[in-house]
Amino acid sequence: MLIATPGLVLHTVPYSESSVVAKVFTRQLGLRSYIVKGVRGPRSRVKQNMLQPLSSLDMVVYDSHRSDLNHVKELAPRHPGHTPGPVGNALRFFMTEVLYKTLREEEPMPQLWDYVEGVNEEWCADEGGRGNAPIVFLLNVARHLGIEPMDNHSPHEPYFSLDDGRYVGAPGETTLPAPLSATLHGYLARQEADRPSAPLKERTDLLNALLAYYQLHLAGFGNFHSHEILHTVLK
């Protein structure tokens, strides 16, 4: 069966002399793996930059439930001519790693796809004022995955528990300090990337805490690396 769907590239590995296997987050089908022919070679019909992390494509693909690996019939960039700068590239690598470690192939998630497609173009086209973007992205993806932190912050429950996913009344082994818990509350109350940025150390501590939260609540999330680049470019 042939299906037309937009897709966001998450990962590629070489396959045969001229092909790659691409892991793609598609809007219609969810996470899928495809053989893309004609990529690796001097006369490649598919340019390598079309398959960079979080590249947005219009695709026509073969889909068979009897196979975990299908073929691409046609593909084209949805936003040709767009080249992110250093900040945009760092954000793309970060968002790609989050999606690659969290998405599973069971079902489509069109609302999450629309969100990622939108912020991918908005954030990566603008090189300034994106210090909040990684935190906002993690919180929004958590909401789509059903693991969003509960925002029940109050004077009586000022500590956020990474284990419980909510604010509690007493500090414990997996609670955030009260000031960092309050910072998280501020982001939960207003999840926009253009809100006033917290100081760099607070954002760094909160980003690390949210990655630990993902590790606790999503099996297989594992170690995370691309946020280290963000600490350099998003000051």
Secondary structure by P-SEA (a helix, b strand, c coil): cbbbbbbbbcccccccccbbbbbccccccccbbbbbccccccccccccccccccccccbbbbbbccccbbbbcbbbbccccccccaaaaaaaaaaaaaaaaccccccccaaaaaaaaaaaaaaaaccccccaaaaaaaaaaaaaaccccccccccccccccccccccccccccccccaaaaaaaaaaaaccccccccccaaaaaaaaaaaaaaaaacccccccccaaaaaaaccc
